[in-house]
Amino acid sequence: MWDPATYLRFGDERARPFFDLLSRVGATAPRAVVDLGCGPGNLTAEFAKRWPEARIRGVDSSPEMIGRAAAAYPMDFEVGDLRDWTPEADTDVVVSNAALQWVPGHEALLARWAGALPAGAWLAVQVPGNFDVPSHLALRELSVEAGLGDIVREAPVLEPAGYADLLAGAGCAVDAWEATYLHRLPVVPGADHPVLTWMDGTALRPMRARLRAEAWQVFRDTLGKRLAEVYPVRGTVVSFPFRRIFVVARTQGD
């Protein structure tokens, strides 16, 4: 279960890659824009500011996220599995920001979407590229110790060149890159380690869903101690580098 409030605790930090991704989309007057994995809708709303004449839709697998989005923004939001989504004939922009890492086999989806989009359409994707950093190594190690090794995700995304090759092979013009953001997370006296709080909103979700309350608390407390060792407090902040992978593709023929 996704918790919109937990996810939005670091809303500014999570939004920055979205704006960097969107800045490379050159569409001027798209007919329809779709946000795949729209979450609570706060970033989907940015599409209406840039393209006020476009028909905008957000899709997410979480009823909690869609409920929050639909209550907050006057747009078309729907619960749906991204694996089942197919672009309509007038879909000129598709954006998926920090969602496809949760979808096994999303590489085939990207190729299928590129083939189904109209000529001159834009497909923009951002995924985390930090699965080999101390936070995720600690999470994988503890998950195996807790008997949760079957839900550990070691490398669920491609490198930038992999996405570029994939979408170029589907006939698109491609721009792919990576960036590492240094988040300076504030330390709140008496509160959890800020990297643990960050992970509560995303990476820890599968573990929380599997464990009973007592076991979950032990798991979370243990992870917090390990994170404090690898991400020490410096003054009033913790430095948390976060690598992101981006690809923007445009279908040919326009």
CORRATA-V754279 format. One record per residue. N is the residue number from 1. RES is the residue in one small letter. SS is DSSP state (H for helix, E for strand, C for the rest). PHI is phi in whole degrees, -180 to 180 (* if undefined). Layout:
{{N | RES | SS | PHI} {N | RES | SS | PHI}}
This chain:
{{1 | m | C | *} {2 | w | C | -87} {3 | d | C | -115} {4 | p | H | -57} {5 | a | H | -64} {6 | t | H | -64} {7 | y | H | -61} {8 | l | H | -86} {9 | r | H | -59} {10 | f | H | -114} {11 | g | H | -59} {12 | d | H | -65} {13 | e | H | -66} {14 | r | H | -73} {15 | a | H | -79} {16 | r | H | -58} {17 | p | H | -61} {18 | f | H | -60} {19 | f | H | -69} {20 | d | H | -65} {21 | l | H | -66} {22 | l | H | -65} {23 | s | C | -65} {24 | r | C | -98} {25 | v | C | -90} {26 | g | C | -95} {27 | a | C | -63} {28 | t | C | -106} {29 | a | C | -141} {30 | p | C | -68} {31 | r | C | -78} {32 | a | E | -136} {33 | v | E | -126} {34 | v | E | -124} {35 | d | E | -108} {36 | l | E | -94} {37 | g | C | 83} {38 | c | C | -73} {39 | g | C | 61} {40 | p | C | -79} {41 | g | C | 86} {42 | n | C | -64} {43 | l | C | -87} {44 | t | H | -57} {45 | a | H | -62} {46 | e | H | -67} {47 | f | H | -63} {48 | a | H | -66} {49 | k | H | -72} {50 | r | H | -81} {51 | w | C | -127} {52 | p | C | -65} {53 | e | C | -91} {54 | a | C | -79} {55 | r | E | -86} {56 | i | E | -116} {57 | r | E | -136} {58 | g | E | -117} {59 | v | E | -126} {60 | d | E | -152} {61 | s | C | -80} {62 | s | C | -94} {63 | p | H | -60} {64 | e | H | -65} {65 | m | H | -66} {66 | i | H | -66} {67 | g | H | -61} {68 | r | H | -65} {69 | a | H | -65} {70 | a | H | -65} {71 | a | H | -76} {72 | a | H | -100} {73 | y | C | -134} {74 | p | C | -83} {75 | m | C | -133} {76 | d | E | -93} {77 | f | E | -117} {78 | e | E | -147} {79 | v | E | -78} {80 | g | C | -167} {81 | d | C | -86} {82 | l | H | -61} {83 | r | H | -68} {84 | d | H | -99} {85 | w | C | -78} {86 | t | C | -134} {87 | p | C | -67} {88 | e | C | -80} {89 | a | C | -62} {90 | d | C | -104} {91 | t | E | -78} {92 | d | E | -100} {93 | v | E | -140} {94 | v | E | -125} {95 | v | E | -125} {96 | s | E | -133} {97 | n | E | -109} {98 | a | C | 57} {99 | a | C | -131} {100 | l | H | -70} {101 | q | H | -64} {102 | w | H | -88} {103 | v | C | -112} {104 | p | C | -60} {105 | g | C | 75} {106 | h | H | -67} {107 | e | H | -61} {108 | a | H | -66} {109 | l | H | -63} {110 | l | H | -60} {111 | a | H | -64} {112 | r | H | -67} {113 | w | H | -62} {114 | a | H | -60} {115 | g | H | -72} {116 | a | H | -95} {117 | l | C | -73} {118 | p | C | -70} {119 | a | C | -60} {120 | g | C | 81} {121 | a | C | -78} {122 | w | E | -115} {123 | l | E | -127} {124 | a | E | -124} {125 | v | E | -135} {126 | q | E | -132} {127 | v | E | -136} {128 | p | E | -64} {129 | g | C | -124} {130 | n | C | -117} {131 | f | C | -79} {132 | d | C | -113} {133 | v | C | -94} {134 | p | H | -55} {135 | s | H | -62} {136 | h | H | -80} {137 | l | H | -65} {138 | a | H | -64} {139 | l | H | -65} {140 | r | H | -65} {141 | e | H | -61} {142 | l | H | -68} {143 | s | H | -63} {144 | v | H | -63} {145 | e | H | -61} {146 | a | C | -89} {147 | g | C | 78} {148 | l | C | -112} {149 | g | H | -61} {150 | d | H | -72} {151 | i | H | -110} {152 | v | C | -75} {153 | r | C | -107} {154 | e | C | -84} {155 | a | C | -149} {156 | p | C | -84} {157 | v | C | -131} {158 | l | C | -90} {159 | e | C | -77} {160 | p | H | -53} {161 | a | H | -64} {162 | g | H | -65} {163 | y | H | -68} {164 | a | H | -63} {165 | d | H | -63} {166 | l | H | -60} {167 | l | H | -80} {168 | a | H | -65} {169 | g | H | -66} {170 | a | C | -88} {171 | g | C | 93} {172 | c | E | -101} {173 | a | E | -83} {174 | v | E | -127} {175 | d | E | -127} {176 | a | E | -133} {177 | w | E | -160} {178 | e | E | -137} {179 | a | E | -152} {180 | t | E | -111} {181 | y | E | -98} {182 | l | E | -96} {183 | h | E | -84} {184 | r | E | -103} {185 | l | E | -82} {186 | p | E | -72} {187 | v | C | -96} {188 | v | C | -102} {189 | p | C | -55} {190 | g | C | 82} {191 | a | C | -98} {192 | d | C | -67} {193 | h | C | -57} {194 | p | H | -64} {195 | v | H | -70} {196 | l | H | -63} {197 | t | H | -62} {198 | w | H | -59} {199 | m | H | -70} {200 | d | H | -54} {201 | g | C | -80} {202 | t | C | -141} {203 | a | C | -63} {204 | l | C | -84} {205 | r | H | -58} {206 | p | H | -64} {207 | m | H | -69} {208 | r | H | -62} {209 | a | H | -70} {210 | r | H | -87} {211 | l | C | -91} {212 | r | C | -71} {213 | a | H | -54} {214 | e | H | -67} {215 | a | H | -65} {216 | w | H | -63} {217 | q | H | -64} {218 | v | H | -63} {219 | f | H | -59} {220 | r | H | -66} {221 | d | H | -63} {222 | t | H | -65} {223 | l | H | -64} {224 | g | H | -59} {225 | k | H | -66} {226 | r | H | -69} {227 | l | H | -67} {228 | a | H | -64} {229 | e | H | -75} {230 | v | H | -93} {231 | y | C | -127} {232 | p | C | -70} {233 | v | C | -76} {234 | r | E | -121} {235 | g | C | 72} {236 | t | C | -118} {237 | v | E | -137} {238 | v | E | -121} {239 | s | E | -83} {240 | f | E | -131} {241 | p | E | -68} {242 | f | E | -139} {243 | r | E | -87} {244 | r | E | -126} {245 | i | E | -117} {246 | f | E | -126} {247 | v | E | -147} {248 | v | E | -124} {249 | a | E | -125} {250 | r | E | -125} {251 | t | E | -70} {252 | q | C | -89} {253 | g | C | 109} {254 | d | C | -132}}
